[in-house]
Amino acid sequence: MPPIKISDGGGGTLSLFEIDGRYYPRFPEDALRGVKSLKIRQDDVIVCAYPKSGTHWIWEMVRFLLAGNTTLEVVEKDDGFIEIFPQDFFDALPSPRALNTHYWFDKLPTEVLEKKPKIVFLLRNPKDVAVSYFHHHTSLFDYYQYSGSWQNYLPLMLEGKVDYNSWFDYVLQWEKAIKDHPELPIHIIYYEDYKEDVLREVKKLSQFLGKDYNETFLKNVCEACRFQTMRKSKGHLELNEKGNPVMYRKGEVGDWKNWFTVAQSEYFDHIYKEKMKNSNLKLRFTL
């Protein structure tokens, strides 16, 4: 499948795959198309989030909580990324599996509705998402072949002309799906809540997963999953062509203030207010 080139209006282009009207990274086509038919186990836990929302962080916590151990083999979250590997790769993983995906709800494996695995749905302030996504796209030149500016990139993000398309449409579809499927065990996480009080939130996550750990172990999980700890232990697993980690840049709340101009912020707020006017999700833009 040949990639498509999406122009940012300033001469830069983003190289993506298009499947059934949605944009994706240039992952193996068989894996991208195989997600719908992926075999799910009832004891799976699937971390679902729009890109750059903190999936690496939360997925690592889920791994440790499922195992009851913070000294697991160091692996990248791609080892549970359902749109990058074929069925036989996941068949070989022992249960309970910690999986993750950026797919929209309607593109999840069909068996999710049948097997009802636990789902952890992660949300992050979209201004920080936009900034992090810009760095993601410009850092991974081999994947995206993008070298545009922030000024020209932001409109692409707002228009959904990036992999996984519009943040707004993605989040709103998930919100509707959660309402329409009360039978599915779904735990909603806000990135900013974790940054505010990680132990408080890890306790909630542990309870959702059906685990009863003492506070000492939960503090160990928090420490093992600190941004700097993970950057040190795992940053070398995904390097760009310049040898820099691409998945552990800052992990901060409010970095958007260093990138958005006043005009860009006001324009973003206008779009956010219009798109999210009927949403009950409580996004936080600061701590």
N, C-alpha and C positions, 0 to 999 in steps of 0.2 A: 504494500500500500504506500503510494508516494505521499510525502508530507505536504502540507499546505503552508503557505507563507502569509502571515497576517501582518499588514503594514500598520505602523504606529503613527503615521501621518507626518513623521519627521525624517523618514528615510530608513528607519530601522524595521526589521521584520522578525517575527517570532515564528519558529518552525514547529508545527504541531501535527498530530494526526486528527482527522475528523471521522467519527463513526456515528451514524444515525443522528447527525445534527449536533453532536457534542464534541468538544475539543479535549484531547488527551495528550500527555507527553508521548514521545516516540518510544514507548515501551513495546515489547514483543506483541505483535498483533493478535496472535493466538491467545495470549494471556488476557489482553484487553477484552477480547470477544468472549472469552471463556468464563468470565466472572458470573454471568447469569446462571450458568449450569454448575457452578462449583458446589461440591458436596459439603454440606454443613453438618456439624455435630451439635448435639443439644448442649454440651458443656463448653462449647466455644465461647469466647468473649471477643467481641468485635469493637475496636475503637474506630469511630466514624467522625470525620471532620473535614472541613474545607482545608486545602493546603495552607501551611504556615500558621496553623492555629495552635500548635503545641503537641502534635501527635507523637513525636519522638518521646517527649517527656511523659505523657500519660501512658503510652504503650509500655514504657519501661516500668512504670509503677504497677501496671496490671500484671506484667510478667512476674515481678517480685512477689506481689500479693497472692497470685495463683500458686506459686511455688513455695511460699513461706520461707524464702531464702533470698538474701541480697548478694550472694556470691556466685551467681549464675555465669555461664560462659558469656563473654562479651560479644554480642552480635548487633547488627544494625536492624532497624525496624523493617527494612526491606525483607527480612526473613519471615515476616508475617503479613507482607503487603500483597493483597490478593489480586491486584491487577498487574503484577509483574512476573509471576511464576505460574506454571501450568498445574493442573490438578494433581499429578503424581508427586510433585514437590510437597504439597500440603498434606497429601495422604500419608506421607512418611513422618510427619510431625506427631509427636506424642500428645495425648490429651492430658489436661485441658489446653487447647491452643489459644494463644493470644494473637489475634489477627487484627489487621487494620486496613482501612481503605479511605479514599477520598471520593468514592462514587456517590452519586445522588441516591436517595432512597429507592427510587423506581428502577435503578439498575443493580441493586443488591442481588445476591444469589436468590433464586426462587425459593430455595429451601429455608430461608430465614423465616418466612411466614409459617412454615410447617414445623420446624424444629424449635423455633423461639429461643435462640441463644441470647445471652445477655449482651446488650449493646450499650456502649459508653459513647454518648454524643457530646462532642467538644466544641465550644464556641469561644471566639476571641474577638475583641474589638476590631472591626474591619479596617480602620485606619492603620493600625499596627500590622494587620494582615497584608495590606497593600504595600507597605514599605518593605516588609520581609519578603514578599513575593517578587518585588522588583529586584532585590539583591539575589534572590534565588535564580531568577531568569538570567540575570547578567553574569552570575558566577558560573552557571552550568552552560557554558558556551557550546560544548560538544553536543548537548541535548537540544538546546533551543536556538543556537546561532543568533542570539540577540545581544545587541550592544547599544541599545537606544538610551535616551536620557530619562530621568524621572519625570520631567515635564511632559514628555511624549508618551511615557508608559502609563501614567495614571488614567488617562481616558480609556485605554485598552482594558484596564482592570474594571473600571466603572461600567463599561459596556459589555463586560463578560467575554471579551475576545482574548481569553487566556485559557490554559488547560483547566478543565472542570467548569469553565464558563462563569456565569455571574454568581458572586458571593450572595447577593440578595436572593436570587431565585433558588439557589441551592439551600440556603437556610430556611426560606419560607416553605419550600417543599418538605423539608425535614420536620418543620413545626407542624404542618398539616398532617403528615404521616404519623407523628407521635400522637396527635389528637385522634386520628382515625383508627389507630391500632393500639388500644389500651391493653390488649392482651400481650403485647411485646414488653419484656422487661428492659426499659431504657432509662439510663441514668444520665441526666444532663449536667455537664460540667462547664463552668465559666473559667477561662484561663486566669482572669484577673482575681477571682476568688482564691485560686491556688497560690497566686503570687502574694496575696494578702495574708493568708494563714494556711500554709500547706498542710500542717498536721491536722487541722480541723477538717479539711477537705479529704485527706487521705483516709481518715476515720470513716467518713461517709462512703467513700469508694469501697473500702474494705467490707463494710456492712452490706453494701449492694452485692458484692461478690460472694456473700455468704461466709465470710471469714471472721473469726473471733481472735484477733491477735492482741497481745498486750501492748502498752504504749511504747515500751522500749523498742520492740520490733518495728512499730510504725514509724518511730523517729529514725530508725536505721534506714528504712525505705526512703524517707524524706531526704536524708543525708546522701544516700547513694544516688538519688535522682536530682540533686542540685545541679543547676546549669553548668557551673564550672567543673564539677565532678564528671559529668557526662561528656563535656567538651574534652576533658583530659583523657578519659578512658575510651571514648568512642569517636572523637573528632577525626582521627586518622583513617577511619573506615570509609569515609566519603569525602574525597578531596577533589577540588577542581584542577584544571590543567596547570594552575599556578602553585599547586600544592597546599592550598588553603582549605580548611573545613568549610563546607557549604551548608551544613544543617545546624550548626551551633554558632550563630553569629553574635546575637546579643541576648535574646530571650527576655527583654525588658517590657515593661508596660509604659506606654507614652512616648516611645521613640518616634512616633509619627510627628510629634511637635518639632523635631529636628529636620523634617523633610517637607511637610506641607507649608505652602505659603498661606497667608490669611485668605486669599481669594480661593485657593484650592480647598482649604478647609471649609469655607462657607459653601462652596459648590457641592462638596461631598455631603455636608449636612443637609443641604436642600434635597439631594437625591435620596439620602437615608430617610429623611422624614417622609417623603412621598412613598418610597418603596415599602417601608416598615410601618406605615401608619396603622395597619390592622394587626400587627404582631404583638404578642404578649411576652416575647422574650426580653429579658432585662440585660441588655449589653451595657458594659461599663467602659468608658473611654479613659478613665484615670483611676487611681487607687484612692 
